[in-house]
Amino acid sequence: MPTSELCFTSFSHPIDHYALPERFTFPFYYEPHPLCELAAEQLQRHLESQTEWQHNFGLENGLEIQENNKAIGKMFGVLLVQHISGEVGFLSAFSGKVADSNHLPHFVPPVFDMLEEDGFFKAELAEITEINAIIKQQLANPLLAELTAAVKTKSLTSKEQLEAQRQEMIEGRKSRKAQRAEAELHAQDNDQEAIDALEQLKIKLGKESVQEKNTLRDLKLFWDNEISSIQSQLDTLNIELATLKTARKNLSNALQKKLFQQYKFLNTHGVEKDLNDIFKDTPNHIPPAGSGECAAPKLLQYAFTHDLKPLALAEFWWGVAPKSEIRQHKKFYASCQSKCQPILGHMLDGIEMDENPLLINPAEGKDIDIIYEDECMVVINKPADFLSVPGKNIQDSVYTRIQQRYPNATGGLIVHRLDMATSGLMILGLTKKAHKRLQKQFINRTIEKRYTALIEGVLTQDEGMITLPLRGDLYDRPRQLVCFEHGKPAETTYQVIERIKNKTKVYLYPKTGRTHQLRVHCAHKLGLNMPIVGDDLYGKKANRLHLHAGYLSLTHPMTKEPMEFDIEAEF
C-alpha cells in the first residue's frame, strides 16, 4: 500500500542527519526524541493553519484565552514510524473527540467508532436515554413530592402526638399513685367509710389507666392507617422508579461490556486482546471510562494494522487546560496511568523500550548531610531526588539510611516527609517518646516551615495567599487535581525574594501539607500560574526540581528548648 494512502505523514524537511531511536519510548516517563519533537512541530503548524474543521481550543493567535469557558483543550500524539519501504515518517492522533468527530483528515481513526450511525452503540444508548427521560419525568411528578412530604409531615405529627399522650400517661400514673397513697393512709385507721372510699378510688383509677392506654392504642392505630394509606401510594411510585433504575443499570452494564469487547488491541506478536481481557487483572477489573480513546493506543493500533514499525512516541497538550488539571499548551506529557498503562503494557509487549527511569535508584552516590543529632532526634538536609521512605520498586531512602546509621533507634524515625524531588530539612525521631512529641508538633501545626522555590516567569505581586483544594487524580497518579467539590483544603502563603531575568525566587509557607501542594499551587492557573523550575509533572523537566525545604522552627521534644534550622537552597 503506497504511503500516500495511509495516515502516514512525511517530514516536510530532510531528516537524514537525525539518528533514529535505538529503542522505543518508555511512554510513562520520557524526554521526546528530536524526531518526535520535529513531528510535533509539524503537526502543530497543521493545527494552526488547517481550515477543514473547527474546534474551540481556547486559542487566539496561538495564545490561550483564559476567559473562554466553552473551550476544550486536547491531547495530541505523534508516533514516529518506518514504512516497509524504509521511509521514516509519523502518524498523528488525538484523544477522544475533536470537532465532535472521531474521524478527521490527517489523523488515524479510532480503534472502534462508537458514534457510527448504523452501529449498536447509538441504538442501545437511545434505549437507555429513553429510560432516563422516563425516570426524570417520574422524579418530577408533583404527586411524588406531595406524598413524600405528606408521609414526612404525618410521621412527625404522629410522633409528637404519641409522645404527648405518653407524657400525659406518665403524669396520670403519678397522680393516681399520689391519690392511692393518700386514700391508703386514711384507710389505715380501719374507718369503714375510708376503706370503702379506697376501693371505689381503685376502681376509678383503674378505669382511668385503661382509658389512657386505649387512647394511646387508638391514636397509634389512627396514625398507622393515615400514614400507611399515603405510604402505599408512595411505595407504588418508588417501586416503579426502582424498576426503571434497575433496568437502566442492567442495560448500561451490558452496553459497557459489549462496548469494551469492540476495543481490540494488537501487539507485535499479533496477539489481540479487548479491553475486558486487558483490565481483568487490574485492581478494579473494569476499564475506566474513555479507555482506548487516548492518542497512544490509537497510534500503535494503526501502525500494527498497516505494517508500520513504531520507533518513538510523544504526546502534547493543545489549547487551554481543564479547570481542575495543570496542562500547558504545547508541552509534552507522559501517557496516563489508569487508562493507558494496562493497554500499552499489552501493545508494547515484545518491543525493546527505553529503561524505566522509575526503576533507577535516584539516590545512588548521594549522601545525607546530618545537620543536628542527639540521643533522641536527628535533623538532616535531604538531597533532591532522594526518597523519604522506601518506594514500591526502590528501597534506598532517608528511612533506610538513618535506620542503618542508628540501628538501636526505638522511634519510628520518619516524623514527616518531603517529596522525592524536593531537597531540604527533615526531622527524624530516634526514641518513641521523641518521635511521638515531634509528630504532635506537626499535627498541631506548631512547627514553622518555609520553602524556597524558583518559579518560571516574573511574579508581579510581592506576597499573597493561595487557597486551592486538592485531591489525587484517580486516572493519572501521582498527579493532583484542583477540586472545589471533593478536594481537601490547602493553603500556601508566598513572598517574593528576588526576580532573576524571567524567573522569580519565592518563599513558600504551607499551612497544610497536601501531596504536591506547593507544586500545584505554583503551576495552576488559579494559583501563581508559574510552575516551579524543573517540575517534570506540572511544568518542564530540568536538572532538578527547584524546591527546597530551607527553614524549620520547632521545640526540642525532651528539653522543650526552641530550635531553628536554616539551610540555603543550592539551585
C-alpha positions in Angstrom: 0.0 0.0 0.0 1.6 3.3 -1.0 2.3 5.7 1.9 0.0 8.3 0.2 -3.0 6.1 1.0 -2.1 5.9 4.7 -2.4 8.4 7.5 1.4 8.4 7.2 2.9 11.9 7.1 6.3 12.5 5.6 8.6 15.1 7.2 8.5 18.4 5.4 12.3 18.8 5.7 15.1 16.2 5.2 15.9 14.2 8.3 19.0 12.3 7.1 21.2 14.0 9.7 19.0 12.7 12.6 19.8 9.3 14.2 16.8 7.0 14.6 15.9 5.9 18.1 17.7 2.8 19.3 14.7 1.7 21.4 11.0 2.6 21.7 9.9 5.4 24.1 9.0 4.4 27.7 5.6 6.1 27.5 5.1 6.9 31.2 8.3 9.0 31.7 10.3 10.3 28.8 12.1 13.1 27.0 10.8 13.2 23.4 13.1 12.1 20.7 14.3 15.0 18.4 12.4 13.5 15.5 9.2 13.3 17.6 9.7 17.0 18.5 10.1 17.7 14.8 6.9 15.7 14.1 5.0 17.5 16.8 6.1 20.9 15.5 4.9 20.0 12.0 1.6 18.7 13.4 1.2 22.0 15.4 1.7 24.1 12.3 -1.0 22.0 10.6 -3.4 22.6 13.6 -2.8 26.3 13.3 -3.3 26.5 9.5 -5.9 23.9 8.6 -9.4 25.1 7.7 -11.2 21.7 7.1 -12.8 21.6 10.6 -13.3 23.9 13.6 -12.8 23.2 17.3 -12.7 25.7 20.1 -9.3 25.0 21.8 -9.4 28.4 23.6 -6.7 29.8 21.5 -6.3 33.1 19.6 -3.2 33.8 17.5 -1.6 30.8 19.2 -2.2 32.2 22.7 -4.6 30.9 25.4 -7.8 32.9 26.1 -8.4 32.4 29.8 -11.9 33.7 29.9 -13.2 31.2 27.3 -15.3 28.9 29.3 -16.5 26.8 26.4 -13.0 25.9 25.2 -11.8 22.4 25.3 -8.1 21.6 25.1 -7.0 18.2 23.8 -4.0 15.8 24.0 -2.4 15.0 20.6 0.1 12.4 19.8 2.7 11.6 17.2 4.2 8.2 16.5 7.5 8.0 14.6 7.2 5.1 12.3 9.1 3.4 9.5 7.3 2.2 6.4 8.1 -1.2 4.8 9.8 0.9 2.0 12.2 2.2 4.6 10.8 5.8 4.6 10.5 7.3 8.1 7.5 9.5 8.8 4.9 9.9 11.5 1.3 9.2 12.4 -0.9 11.7 14.2 -3.8 11.2 16.6 -5.9 13.0 19.2 -7.5 11.7 22.4 -11.3 11.4 22.5 -13.2 13.5 20.0 -12.2 16.7 18.3 -14.8 19.0 16.5 -17.4 16.5 17.7 -15.9 13.8 15.5 -13.8 10.6 15.8 -12.6 11.0 12.2 -10.6 13.9 10.9 -8.4 14.1 7.8 -4.7 13.6 8.6 -5.4 11.7 11.8 -5.6 7.9 12.5 -9.1 6.6 13.1 -10.4 5.4 16.4 -9.8 1.8 17.4 -13.6 1.5 17.5 -16.1 4.1 16.4 -18.9 4.1 18.8 -20.5 7.0 17.0 -21.0 5.1 13.8 -24.5 5.9 12.5 -25.6 2.2 12.0 -23.7 0.9 15.0 -25.2 -0.8 18.0 -24.0 1.9 20.5 -26.3 4.7 19.3 -29.3 2.4 19.2 -28.8 0.9 22.6 -27.8 4.2 24.1 -31.1 5.6 22.8 -32.9 3.0 24.8 -31.0 4.0 28.0 -31.7 7.6 27.2 -35.4 6.9 26.8 -35.5 5.2 30.3 -33.5 8.2 31.7 -36.2 10.5 30.3 -39.0 8.5 32.0 -37.1 8.4 35.3 -36.6 12.2 35.1 -40.3 12.6 34.3 -41.3 10.5 37.2 -39.0 12.2 39.6 -40.6 15.5 38.5 -44.1 14.1 39.2 -45.6 16.6 41.8 -47.5 13.7 43.3 -44.2 12.0 44.3 -43.1 15.2 46.1 -46.5 15.7 47.7 -46.7 12.1 49.0 -43.1 12.2 50.3 -43.8 15.4 52.1 -47.1 14.1 53.5 -45.5 11.0 54.9 -42.8 13.1 56.5 -45.3 15.6 58.0 -47.7 13.0 59.2 -44.9 10.8 60.7 -43.7 13.9 62.6 -47.1 14.8 63.8 -47.8 11.2 64.8 -44.6 11.1 66.7 -45.4 14.3 68.5 -48.9 13.3 69.4 -48.0 9.9 70.6 -45.2 11.3 72.7 -47.6 13.9 74.2 -50.0 11.0 75.1 -47.2 9.0 76.7 -46.2 12.1 78.8 -49.9 12.5 79.8 -49.9 8.9 80.8 -46.8 9.4 82.9 -48.3 12.3 84.7 -51.6 10.3 85.1 -49.7 7.5 86.8 -48.0 9.9 89.1 -51.4 11.5 90.0 -53.1 8.1 90.5 -50.2 6.9 92.7 -50.5 10.0 94.9 -54.3 9.7 95.2 -53.9 6.0 96.1 -51.3 6.7 98.7 -53.4 9.3 100.3 -56.5 7.1 100.4 -54.5 4.2 101.8 -53.2 6.5 104.6 -56.8 7.3 105.6 -57.8 3.6 105.5 -55.1 2.7 108.0 -57.4 3.7 110.8 -59.8 0.9 109.9 -62.5 3.5 109.2 -65.1 1.6 107.1 -66.0 4.7 105.2 -62.3 5.3 104.3 -61.9 1.7 103.3 -65.0 1.9 101.0 -63.7 5.1 99.6 -60.3 3.4 98.8 -62.0 0.6 97.0 -64.1 3.0 95.0 -61.0 5.0 94.2 -59.1 2.0 92.9 -61.9 1.1 90.6 -61.9 4.7 89.3 -58.2 4.9 88.9 -58.1 1.5 87.1 -60.7 2.8 84.6 -58.6 5.9 84.0 -55.5 3.8 83.4 -57.3 1.6 80.9 -58.8 4.7 79.2 -55.3 6.2 78.7 -53.9 3.0 77.3 -56.9 2.7 74.9 -56.4 6.4 73.9 -52.7 5.6 73.1 -53.7 2.5 71.2 -56.4 4.3 69.2 -54.1 7.2 68.4 -51.4 4.9 67.2 -53.9 2.9 65.1 -55.3 6.2 63.6 -51.8 7.4 62.5 -50.8 4.0 61.2 -53.8 4.0 59.0 -53.3 7.6 57.9 -49.6 7.1 57.1 -49.9 3.6 55.5 -52.6 4.8 53.1 -50.2 7.5 51.8 -47.1 5.3 52.1 -48.8 2.7 49.9 -49.3 5.2 47.1 -45.7 6.4 47.6 -44.4 2.8 47.5 -46.1 2.2 44.2 -44.3 5.2 42.6 -41.0 4.3 44.2 -41.2 0.6 43.1 -41.8 1.9 39.5 -38.8 4.1 39.8 -36.6 1.4 41.3 -37.6 -1.0 38.5 -36.7 1.6 35.9 -33.3 2.3 37.6 -32.5 -1.4 37.7 -33.4 -1.7 34.0 -31.2 1.3 33.2 -28.3 -0.1 35.3 -28.5 -3.6 33.6 -28.7 -2.1 30.1 -25.8 0.3 30.9 -23.6 -2.5 32.2 -24.4 -4.8 29.3 -23.7 -1.9 26.8 -20.4 -1.1 28.6 -19.3 -4.7 28.4 -20.3 -5.0 24.8 -18.6 -1.8 24.0 -15.3 -2.9 25.7 -15.4 -6.1 23.6 -15.2 -4.0 20.4 -12.0 -2.2 21.5 -9.4 -4.8 20.4 -5.7 -4.1 20.5 -2.8 -5.8 18.7 0.9 -6.1 19.6 4.0 -7.1 17.7 3.3 -10.8 18.3 -0.1 -10.4 16.5 -1.9 -11.2 19.8 -5.2 -9.3 20.0 -7.0 -8.5 23.3 -10.1 -6.5 24.1 -10.5 -4.1 27.0 -12.3 -6.7 29.1 -9.3 -9.0 28.8 -6.7 -6.3 29.3 -8.2 -4.9 32.5 -9.4 -8.2 34.1 -6.3 -8.5 36.3 -6.2 -4.8 37.3 -7.4 -3.8 40.9 -10.8 -2.7 39.7 -11.2 -5.3 36.9 -13.2 -2.8 34.8 -11.8 -0.4 32.3 -12.2 3.3 33.3 -14.4 5.4 31.1 -12.6 6.5 27.9 -10.2 3.6 27.9 -8.8 3.0 24.4 -9.7 6.6 23.2 -6.3 8.1 24.1 -3.8 9.0 21.3 -1.1 6.5 22.1 -3.3 3.3 21.7 -4.8 4.7 18.6 -1.4 5.3 17.0 0.0 1.9 17.9 -3.1 0.1 16.7 -2.9 1.9 13.3 0.8 1.1 13.0 0.3 -2.6 13.7 -2.6 -3.0 11.3 -0.7 -1.2 8.5 2.7 -2.9 8.8 4.4 0.3 10.1 7.2 -0.1 12.5 6.8 2.0 15.7 10.0 3.9 16.5 9.1 6.5 19.1 6.1 8.2 20.7 5.4 11.7 22.1 2.1 13.3 23.3 1.5 17.1 23.8 -1.3 19.2 25.0 -3.0 21.7 22.7 -5.2 24.5 24.0 -6.5 25.6 27.4 -6.2 23.4 30.4 -9.2 21.8 32.1 -10.2 23.7 35.2 -9.0 21.0 37.6 -5.8 20.0 35.8 -2.5 21.6 35.1 -1.9 21.3 31.3 0.3 23.7 29.4 -0.2 24.5 25.7 2.4 22.6 23.5 4.0 20.8 26.5 4.8 17.1 26.2 3.2 14.7 28.7 3.5 11.1 29.6 0.7 8.6 28.9 -1.9 8.3 31.7 -1.6 5.6 34.2 -5.0 4.1 34.8 -6.4 4.0 31.3 -3.2 3.7 29.1 -0.8 1.7 31.3 -2.6 -1.7 31.0 -3.4 -1.2 27.3 0.2 -0.1 26.4 1.6 -2.9 28.6 -0.1 -5.3 26.2 0.6 -3.4 23.0 4.3 -2.9 23.7 5.0 -6.4 24.7 8.0 -7.6 22.7 9.2 -4.2 21.8 12.6 -3.1 23.2 12.0 0.1 25.2 14.0 2.7 27.0 14.7 1.8 30.6 12.0 2.8 33.0 13.6 5.7 35.0 11.3 5.0 37.9 13.2 1.7 38.5 16.6 3.5 38.7 17.7 4.5 42.2 18.0 8.3 42.1 19.8 8.3 45.5 22.8 6.2 44.3 26.0 8.0 45.0 24.4 10.7 47.2 24.9 11.2 50.9 22.7 12.7 53.6 24.0 15.7 55.5 23.4 15.5 59.2 22.7 19.0 60.4 22.0 18.1 64.1 21.8 15.0 66.2 21.4 14.0 69.8 20.2 10.9 71.6 16.5 11.4 70.7 16.4 13.2 67.3 18.2 13.9 64.1 17.9 16.8 61.6 19.1 16.2 58.0 19.4 18.1 54.8 17.9 15.7 52.2 19.3 15.8 48.7 17.0 16.4 45.7 15.8 13.2 44.0 16.0 11.1 47.2 13.1 9.1 48.6 12.0 9.9 52.2 10.7 6.4 52.7 11.1 3.1 50.6 9.1 3.1 47.4 7.4 0.3 45.5 10.5 -0.5 43.5 13.3 1.2 45.3 14.2 0.6 49.0 17.1 3.2 49.3 15.7 6.2 51.2 16.2 8.5 54.1 14.4 5.9 56.3 16.8 3.1 55.3 19.9 5.2 55.5 19.0 6.5 59.0 18.0 3.0 60.1 21.5 1.8 59.1 23.2 4.7 60.9 21.1 4.3 64.1 20.4 0.5 64.4 19.3 0.8 68.0 16.8 3.6 67.5 13.4 2.8 69.1 11.4 5.5 67.5 9.5 5.4 64.2 12.2 7.6 62.6 10.1 9.4 60.0 8.2 12.3 61.5 7.3 14.0 58.2 8.2 13.6 54.6 9.4 15.5 51.6 8.6 14.7 48.0 11.4 12.7 46.4 12.3 15.6 44.1 12.3 18.2 46.9 15.5 18.9 48.9 15.8 20.2 52.4 15.4 19.8 56.1 13.8 16.7 57.6 13.4 15.8 61.3 13.6 12.2 62.5 12.8 10.8 65.9 15.1 8.2 67.4 13.1 7.3 70.5 9.4 6.5 70.9 8.7 9.5 73.1 10.6 12.0 71.0 9.0 10.6 67.8 5.5 11.0 69.3 6.1 14.5 70.6 7.6 15.7 67.3 4.7 14.2 65.3 2.3 16.1 67.7 4.0 19.4 66.8 3.4 18.7 63.1 -0.2 17.7 63.7 -0.8 20.8 65.8 1.0 22.9 63.2 3.2 24.5 65.8 6.3 23.8 63.7 7.1 26.7 61.3 8.1 25.6 57.8 9.5 27.7 54.9 10.4 26.5 51.5 12.4 28.3 48.8 11.3 27.9 45.2 12.4 29.2 41.8 9.4 29.6 39.6 9.0 30.2 35.8 8.1 33.8 35.0 8.1 37.1 36.7 5.7 37.4 39.6 4.4 40.9 39.9 2.8 40.6 43.4 5.3 40.7 46.3 3.2 38.5 48.5 -0.1 36.7 48.8 -2.0 33.6 49.6 -3.2 30.6 47.6 -6.2 28.5 48.7 -6.9 25.8 46.2 -8.3 22.5 47.5 -6.6 19.4 46.2 -7.3 15.7 45.5 -5.5 12.9 43.8 -6.0 12.3 40.0 -7.7 8.9 40.1 -6.8 8.3 36.4 -3.2 9.5 36.5 -1.5 9.1 39.8 0.6 10.7 41.4 -0.7 13.9 39.7 -3.0 16.0 41.8 -6.1 18.0 40.8 -7.7 21.2 42.0 -11.2 20.2 43.0 -13.6 22.5 44.8 -16.2 19.8 45.3 -14.1 16.9 46.7 -10.7 18.3 47.3 -9.1 18.8 50.8 -8.4 22.4 51.9 -4.9 23.5 51.1 -3.3 26.9 51.9 0.0 28.4 50.9 1.4 31.9 51.6 4.1 33.2 49.3 6.6 36.0 49.4 8.9 37.2 46.6 12.7 37.2 47.5 14.1 38.3 44.1 13.3 38.5 40.4 16.0 37.0 38.2 15.6 37.6 34.4 12.4 35.7 33.5 12.2 33.8 36.8 11.2 34.6 40.4 12.6 33.2 43.7 10.0 33.0 46.4 9.5 31.8 49.9 6.5 29.5 50.3 4.8 28.9 53.7 2.4 25.9 53.5 -0.2 25.9 56.3 -1.4 22.4 55.2 0.7 19.6 53.9 -1.2 18.1 50.9 0.6 16.0 48.3 2.3 18.2 45.7 0.6 21.2 47.3 3.4 23.7 46.6 4.0 22.4 43.1 0.2 22.6 42.2 -0.3 26.0 43.9 2.5 27.5 41.8 1.7 25.9 38.5 -2.2 26.0 38.4 -3.7 28.9 36.5 -5.8 29.8 39.6 -2.6 29.9 41.7 0.6 31.6 40.6 0.2 30.1 37.1 4.0 29.7 37.1 5.4 26.2 37.6 8.4 25.6 39.7 11.6 25.3 37.6 12.3 21.6 36.9 8.8 20.3 37.8 8.5 17.4 35.4 4.9 16.8 36.4 3.3 20.2 36.2 6.0 22.2 34.3 9.1 21.4 32.4 11.9 19.0 33.3 15.3 20.5 34.3 18.4 19.3 36.1 16.3 19.1 39.3 13.1 20.5 40.9 14.0 23.9 42.3 12.1 23.5 45.6 13.9 23.4 48.9 12.7 23.0 52.5 15.1 25.5 53.9 13.8 26.6 57.3 12.3 24.8 60.3 11.4 26.2 63.7 10.4 23.7 66.5 10.6 22.8 70.2 13.0 20.1 71.3 10.8 17.1 72.2 12.6 16.5 75.5 14.1 19.7 76.7 11.4 22.0 75.4 14.0 24.4 74.1 13.2 26.3 70.9 15.2 25.2 67.9 15.8 26.8 64.5 17.4 25.4 61.3 18.1 27.4 58.2 19.8 25.9 55.2 20.2 27.9 52.0 18.9 26.4 48.7 21.5 25.2 46.2 19.8 25.9 42.9 
